[in-house]
Amino acid sequence: MSAQDVASIYRHRWDIEIFFKWIKQNIVIKTLWGYSENAVKTHLWVAICTYLILARIKKELKSQYSITEIATLVSVSALEKHELRELLMTPQEKLLRSNQNQKVKELQLELFN
């Protein structure tokens, strides 16, 4: 083999290592659905697709929550009827949005008096 071929193979091997490191850090898979090659591949692809959907939602809604926090919020409230935009607002944003700005300002003034 030429040195270029060896370098190319190593580069691809390193890309695979980086991909698996990313999966371990970002995709949480506690237990596998099955242990056949197909089951593991399917489970991994579903987990990656779910991560990408949550990342897109985070970007579209400009949410302050991390993707892990968004996943937790969605999974906890999966059986309840909530608008996703409302669910992903921080408590501070909800407070400001619900026309309680005046109450917050009055409270702040009282703290400094």
FENVEN-V915818 format. One record per run of one state. SS is the DSSP state (A for helix, B for strand, O for the rest). FROM is the first residue (numbers start at 1). TO is the last residue. If there is no record, write none. Layout:
# FENVEN-V915818
{{SS/FROM/TO} {SS/FROM/TO}}
This chain:
# FENVEN-V915818
{{O/1/2} {A/3/26} {O/27/36} {A/37/61} {O/62/66} {A/67/76} {O/77/83} {A/84/87} {O/88/90} {A/91/97} {O/98/100} {A/101/112} {O/113/113}}
